[in-house]
Amino acid sequence: MKAYIYIENGVFLEAKAFGCGGECVGEMVFNTSMTGYQEIVSDPSYAGQFVVFTMPEIGIVGCNDDDMESAKIHASSIIVRNYNDDYSNYRAKTSLSELFVSHGKFGVYDVDTRYLTKMLRDEGALMAIISTECSDKEELKKRLQNAGRIEEINYVDIVSSDTCYSHQTASWSVNEKSYKPLKKIGKKVAVIDYGVKRNILNELCEVGLDVDVYPHSVKADELIVKFKNGEINGVFLSNGPGDPKSLGNEISEIKKLILANIPIFGICLGHQLLSNAFGYETYKLKFGQHGANHPVLNMHTKTVEITTQNHNYNVPESICEVATITHRNLFDNTIEGVRYNNYPVFSVQHHPEASAGPNESKYIFKQFVEIL
C-alpha cells in the first residue's frame, strides 16, 4: 500500500508500507547499525521516533521472540530503502511485516534513505508524520502541527512497567541457543525502569546480581529503607525515551538516592538523569547518536571500544567539576562516561549490553559489582 511522509521542513515523499496501515507522528533520526533491526524497533528508548536505517536492506533475517528487547514495538515507525519480506535465518519465526502487524504498527520502504540521512545530518532531528490514509500534503502538514512534539510527551510514563518484578535470565548462550539461568553472588540491585532493555537486565544477571525491576514512579524513600535493611545493595538507572530535563520528579528522587550514599549505576537516560540530579543540565544534540559502530575512548586504559549508541541528549562538559570523565566519543568528543567524585556513583552514555552490537564494553557491568 502507498504511504506518504510529510516532514516539518516541508519535504513531502511518497513511499510504500508494510505491516498495518495507519498514521503516526514521530521524531525522525537515522541509525547506522548494520544488524539488529528487531532489537532496535523493540527498544523502549525509540518511543516517539521514526528510525531511518542507513543499512539499505532490512528484513533479511526475519524476527524471533528471543531478540525482542521488550514486549512491544516502541518505535513509531521505521523508514528503509529496501524491505525484504522473504527472510532466511535458522532462528527466524516470522517476517518483520508480520511482527509489525501483530503489534499494530507499520513501516515504510522504497525511500531514498541516504537523502534523508544527509538531511538529518545537516538540519538535525526533524518531526514528521507518516500516513497510509491521507495523501494530501497540506492536510498532513496541519495534522503534524497539531500533534505534540517529542519533547512535550512523557514517554517514560508510557513505556515503564506498572508493577515490580524479578528478572530471571542472564545473557544469551550461542551453544545452548537460549538465555542462561541465573548465577547468584549474593548481591541484589533495584532497577528503576524508565524503559529498560531486556538485555541490560540479562547482563546484570550475567555478572551474578539478583535483579528486581521497579516502576519509574518508585519512591527513593522505599529504596533507601531496603538499602539500610540490606534488602538491596545498589540501584541501577535504566535507559529510556525523551528529554531527561522533563523528568523533574524522577530527578528529585535520584537526588535522595545520591545523598543516601547508595551505589548507583546509570546507562543512557539514567546517565543523563544523574547529571541533572547533580545540578548539571543536559542538552540536545543536533541529530543524536544512533548505531552499533561508534568508537569510544576509555580514558583510563586508552583503548578504543566500538559501542552501541542510542540517544539525542548529552551531559555538559562542566560536569568535570564534580566527576571524572571515564569515556569520550571519538566521533564528536562528547562525554560517554563519568564517575562521580566522593560518591559510589558512575554512568555511561553508550550501551555496554551491546544489543544489537559489539561486546567490547560489557566489562562495565563487572565494575558495578566491584562498587557494590
Beta strands, then each sheet from edge to edge (+ up, - down):
strand 1: 2-7
strand 2: 12-19
strand 3: 23-31
strand 4: 49-53
strand 5: 57-58
strand 6: 77-79
strand 7: 82-83
strand 8: 106-109
strand 9: 126-131
strand 10: 165-167
strand 11: 172-173
strand 12: 178-179
strand 13: 187-193
strand 14: 209-215
strand 15: 234-237
strand 16: 264-267
strand 17: 283-298
strand 18: 304-314
strand 19: 323-329
strand 20: 335-340
strand 21: 345-348
sheet 1: 6+ 4+ 3+ 9- 1+ 2- 8+
sheet 2: 5+ 7+
sheet 3: 10+ 14- 13- 15- 16- 21- 20+ 19- 17+ 18-
sheet 4: 11+ 12-
end
